Each structure stands twice: as C-alpha cells, then as structure tokens.
Amino acid sequence: MGARAILRSVSSSKQRNSTGPWKAHQVRAGTRYELSNGHKVYCAPTGGDGARGTGAGFEVLDTDPAVESSGIDAGYSPRPKTLRAPDIAVGNVPDQPGWIEGVPPLAVEYASVGQDEAELQDKIRELLAAGTQLIWVVRLTGPRRVEVHQRDAPTRTLGPGQQLVAPGILRNPVPVEAMYDRNVAHELTLRNLLQRRGYETLDAVREEAHRKGHRKGHRKGHREGHREGRAQAVVDVLRARGLTVDASSKQRILAEEDPTVLDRWIARAVTVDHASDLFD
C-alpha cells in the first residue's frame, strides 16, 4: 500500500504453506490489514515519495477517457481468505461500501524504502491468479522505473522515456515519468480531460476557437468574430478540465474586448484551480 513499510504477521514461507484463520468479512474497513491465505498482513503508512507518486499516477489513470472507475487503496476479496488493496486500482471500483468482489483489471503498486519484497511478490501472484491482467510496480528507490507484471509472461522493466500501455483498459499510453512526476501527470491529465470533452489536445481547442471566430466573423465582422471565439475557448478549456464556470465568471470572460487578455486567459485556464483565478 503506497510504498509503505510492510510488517508481516507471519513469514512468507509459512503463509504459503499454511492457511490462517482470518476471513475478509472479519477485517473492518479503515484498518491497515490485508489478508493473504487467511493471514494478516499489516501495512504501515506511506512515505512522502509514495504519497506524491500515488497522487500523480491516480490523476493520470483516473482521467483516461476509457476508464469508468478507479480508486486508491480499494479492498478486493476474490476469495474469503484473501483481501488485497492495490495502491491504485483501475476498473471494478463500484461506488458502494464493503470489500469488492473479484480484482481490478489494472493494479499499481509503489515500492520504496522498507518494502517487503517477499510480500510484494505474494501480492502480485495472488492478484494475477485471481484475474488481474496487468500490475505495474513503480520503483522509487534507485533509478526510477516501472515493472510490468502479467500472468504467464516475463516481467518487463521500463524506464524514463518509455511508455506503459494497457490495451482494453486505457485508451492512452502513459509515460513512465507520469507515474511519479506530478508535472508530467498534470499535462497528461489535461490531455485526458480535453479528450473526454471531444478535443484531442489544447491546440484543438484553440483551432475550434479559430473556426468559431471565422464563422462569426462572416456575420459580425472579422475582429468581433475572433474575439468571441477566443472568449469561448477560455470557457471550453475550463469546462474540459471539469471546473465550474459560474455565471459571473462566464459573463466577464465573454465580455472581454482585449484579444491579448483573452489569449492570456486561455493559457491560464490550463493551470488554475478555479475559474475565478483567471482574473488574479
């Protein structure tokens, strides 16, 4: 869980060779235990690198246009004596309480200082055996990299500059850096959100504004048409990012006469947290 130091209740060898007494329904939500073959596995809180990495990775994966559900530390119980919580789960995350039946198609684990490697390998084996298609292990110690685990396939390791793919799960490839670098993650998140609104890139939003300006230019004059196109582009970018554009902000944007200001707002619309922040 989240590049956390993991303290085992039993050794890996004992766990593999014996069945413990615990069942998933006996583990309360909010506790720091997973279950492996009926044995409790305690998961300590995550460190700073794991927390930042998980946030970056979740942002990118959750916004992918093909993803309908995802979650952080979602608890899965494919069998009564198994309870596993990937750091990030993509797919099969229902909006309801309780442990989730089955497993996610894609699971992500972050491994940093203090990671119990034997426990991590047990977790990978159990998830793959239960039906998870892909597991990405983001290594935060040493050169940062991502291991790709699949059932009946050799483990592959990808580094910066390479792309992670999940056919049938994600629409877009994910650069390795996006799984731990929030700046890269923010850029890809914007791309994903724009795609969810029907735009492939931010340039496509600008081109749409240009086309709208030309169309309106035929009716209202060239200059006025381009001004309105720019203003609408500001609103479109904000909405594509999932931000609420209140009536006051929208009125101020659409009433702006200066094209230089509108171009500046288009650029700021990519990064602001609230529509009203455009005007600061």
Salt bridges, closest charged atoms under 4 A:
GLU34 OE1 - ARG84 NH1 2.78
GLU34 OE2 - LYS123 NZ 2.89
GLU59 OE1 - HIS186 NE2 3.70
ASP73 OD2 - ARG4 NH2 3.00
GLU109 OE2 - LYS123 NZ 2.98
GLU117 OE2 - ARG139 NH2 2.75
GLU119 OE1 - ARG8 NH1 2.50
GLU119 OE2 - ARG84 NH1 2.53
ASP122 OD2 - ARG8 NH2 3.72
ASP122 OD1 - ARG16 NH1 3.25
ASP122 OD1 - ARG125 NH2 2.35
GLU126 OE1 - ARG84 NE 2.89
GLU147 OE2 - ARG139 NE 3.14
GLU147 OE1 - HIS149 NE2 3.15
GLU200 OE2 - ARG171 NH2 2.60
ASP203 OD1 - ARG206 NH1 3.32
GLU208 OE1 - ARG211 NH2 2.79
GLU224 OE2 - ARG227 NH2 3.00
GLU228 OE1 - LYS216 NZ 3.22
GLU228 OE2 - LYS220 NZ 2.75
GLU228 OE2 - ARG227 NH2 3.99
ASP236 OD2 - LYS212 NZ 3.40
GLU257 OE1 - ARG227 NE 3.86
ASP263 OD1 - ARG230 NE 2.86
